Amino acid sequence: MAIQYPPRERLANVPTPLQPLNRITEKYSTPYGGPQLWIKRDDLTESAMSGNKLRKLEFIVAEAKALGCDTLITCGGEQSNHCRATALAAAKTGLRAHLILRGKALFGSDELPADGNLLVDHLAGAAVSVYPLREYVEQLPALFEYWAEHYRQLGGKALCIPTGGSDGLGIWGYIKCAEEVLADCAALNFVPEHLVCASGSGGTQAGLTLGCQLLGVASAVTGYAVCDDADYFVNKIVADVADWRQRYGQTFGFDKSKIQVTDSFIGPGYALAGPEIYRTIAEAAQLEGILLDPVYTGKAFHGLLEDVRNGKYRGSNHLVFVHTGGQFGVFPHRAEFMQYLDGL
Ligand SMILES: *Cc1c(COP(=O)(O)O)cnc(C)c1O
């Protein structure tokens, strides 16, 4: 049965390419009996708006317009790809964006020159409020309410978008991507045994997992956590799917036992990576001409290659890694790359 999607604002260049990773497969998978590795290039959803968040924003912006909103309020880390994509998508669709950002230090980090995603946020004309880490963590709902009220007072109306755009609305983006990538594979005459992505706020994995189930395809979706543990992601994905069911009156019986999360490659913490991640990023650039990032895709891809080596994917023929973007987040890490460059 065809999936009925809610209204979508067209922002992404889809379908994104599905490409084989032949040089990496030859070096890191074939010798261990692993599958052919493929990459779904969601880093190419757009140039500046690049990455996975744009697929979610297509549905979020359409909803904002349907509700008569003139402002998008969202939140994230200072180098949030989601906030940057929201700022640009708002600009393009004539909406205002207000970003609630988590600063590093006690007093935020307004004093630092804007770099990477944050620089783009400013270029896109977004209003940016940076809060000290503790205030952000403890007060986030109140901060959303404060700014929503601020725009109400001005006669406007804001849509509040949760972290990463991950909720029952945003996951439509990756339900749709599941349908797209399975069609890409079908055109090449295979069904992938595995789909793999980085998991940060869980919406990408939730959408892919739900999408495969809705389509009745047995492909296993595995998320590589970049921050919280596996239990957190299982609960988050269940919650996003429950929100989706409730919002859209869906009765589909989602099988939560199919949620697979690997939390062995988080390293020191969110946005903190060891030398092995920087090395994998350099190697992917050198072998395949692709750019991974140290916060999400580099960690997930590194974990994937380790698991291929450990035999986790032995016996399967095709594995698709969904490249979720993050290019702008590479540059603020220039110092770490330099530190490890000699050993690469
Ligand atoms: C946000 C993000 C992810 C994680 O996606 P979620 O849906 O939040 O789990 C992965 N990669 C990149 C580059 C991202 O910006």
The ligand as a Tripos MOL2 file, in Angstrom:
@<TRIPOS>MOLECULE
LIG
   15    15     1     0     0
SMALL
NO_CHARGES

@<TRIPOS>ATOM
      1 C1         21.7380   15.6140   13.0580 C.3       1 LIG1
      2 C2         22.7500   14.8060   12.3150 C.ar      1 LIG1
      3 C3         22.7710   13.4070   12.4070 C.ar      1 LIG1
      4 C4         21.8650   12.6410   13.3300 C.3       1 LIG1
      5 O1         20.5530   12.6090   12.8860 O.3       1 LIG1
      6 P1         19.3900   12.4640   13.9450 P.3       1 LIG1
      7 O2         18.1700   12.3920   13.1470 O.co2     1 LIG1
      8 O3         19.4780   13.6900   14.8210 O.co2     1 LIG1
      9 O4         19.6680   11.2390   14.7600 O.co2     1 LIG1
     10 C5         23.6820   12.7020   11.6620 C.ar      1 LIG1
     11 N1         24.5640   13.3460   10.8630 N.ar      1 LIG1
     12 C6         24.5880   14.6800   10.7620 C.ar      1 LIG1
     13 C7         25.5980   15.2980    9.8850 C.3       1 LIG1
     14 C8         23.6690   15.4580   11.4690 C.ar      1 LIG1
     15 O5         23.7190   16.7900   11.3570 O.3       1 LIG1
@<TRIPOS>BOND
     1     1     2 1
     2     2     3 ar
     3     2    14 ar
     4     3     4 1
     5     3    10 ar
     6     4     5 1
     7     5     6 1
     8     6     7 2
     9     6     8 1
    10     6     9 1
    11    10    11 ar
    12    11    12 ar
    13    12    13 1
    14    12    14 ar
    15    14    15 1
@<TRIPOS>SUBSTRUCTURE
     1 LIG1         1 GROUP 0 **** ****
